[in-house]
Amino acid sequence: MSNIIQNANIERADSFNTRSTSGTVEDVMERLEFGSFQVGLTFACGLTFMSDAVQINLMSFLSLVLSHIWNLSSSTTASLSATVFFGMFIGSLVWGVVADKIGRRTACIAISACITVVSVGTSTARNVTEIKVWLLLMGISISGFVIPFDLLAEFSPNKGRAARLLTLNYFWALGSLCVPLFAYLTIGADYSSWRRLVLMCAIPCFVSLIMGWKFAKESPRWLMENGRPDEAKQVLKEVEEYNKISHNNLMITHDFAFVVDSTGNSSGYSPDYPSSGNPFLDLVSPKYRQTTLKLWAIWFCKSFTYYGNVLLTAKLHHVVVEGEGTGFDFFKVMLAASSEIFATTFLIFLASRYGRVPIGQTAYSSAGALLFLFCVTESVIFGVAARFAIVMAVNITWVHTPELYGTEIRSTGHSTCSAVSRIGALLSPFAVYRFPPIVVGMLFFMSASLAGHLTSFLPETKGRSMGETDGGSDPAQVLEGKVIEVRRMKEKGDSTTNAHTLFRSCSSPPAYPITALANRTSPRISLH
């Protein structure tokens, strides 16, 4: 043990003050900062987000158009939307595993390609059976929109990461606006040109495929996690060139786990809670179980509450015009919808100043109270305020979730949360349309309050490295500090037994993720 401590490389604290820069991928990414490369990547990931929004909004519009053209019953029309949601549930479980197994970039390109092909294929449907097949495939394809979000997160430095991820919501809003614009340009009074609408909506998908191929790079974190340091080196070098940042000696290392037994002897290397090889089992392993269960509940509640708010807005602002039948108070509906843009902008301002936990807890609690008041009073003020609050809560949860998982299962964890959220989305219409307003208000109040309460128990991630949340602190930093303390003790002539005691004091669990503790230079690669 003492020999290992003597040989441990603890130069990082000193080397960071020099022009020669070394450390983990996390350290290197912090020094490369947010530059031209990340701007291009944001645009590429944003276009994928936009194409997903286009297709989701198109599916809602298309079900009504086909109902008119093919004279579908209400149950058949509803089954079209249900088919999309079912496909999204399946896809959410698939794409996360794919991204964790074959890489973020490859998964992003595959998602864009699938959306483009399926979008074109949808325009060829001749009957209900064919359209359902294409809608199922579309649901599977568009459910992968969490992957570009995770890719951008893994390329973003800690400082300002939340604000940059939140900018993707503007692309989503733009995609939502494209569908009515395209419909205005292509759809006639008899809806017969719906195929042209579908083809036009495939254009953003194709553009996102081209931009993703050009600008997206594989995540260096994922490459290092999968034992491909040479490729990680090449990616970081390209990022360095894009951002016009130069270092005399820019190097990266991997993270190792160093085990110390109860006698103070080293037992070699092993990963912190070794992977089972099955990402779904890893999600409920001791390392992630509590976080996963809380996130699943939060994502269920946030979708149940958000979609409930959207449906409530339409239901409570549905009016009867004498002599003209029924309709909507479009001003109030649009006012509530536009509040989402302002909520995102305000959240970007808050995210740089406050943590994920206090923002999420406050936003969810406020949304629950405002939704209850909206149901009771039907006031447009409470409706808009409730939408504002729930959008803030939803968006901060989107940012928080990938930060809570390690690189090895980040996309799987995020995608399973998305799958669970589909269940909440499917149940919200039953609550809105089956119960009186006061009961609906109580349901959404309890749902949002539960999400806020659970959020308060999640680790804070503001300003921290991706995935470094175990126990609320980074074990690697704790133990590296212990190594430094051991070195100082040895310089003072203290016994190694005391040094062993220091390590055993933080030996729960006994596997410690230490940043190259035993061998800081293995593997070590230089970009110059």
Summary of the structure (lengths in Angstrom):
residues: 528
radius of gyration: 25.5
end to end distance: 34.4
largest distance: 95.4
contacts: 1892
relative contact order: 0.15
helix: 70%
strand: 6%
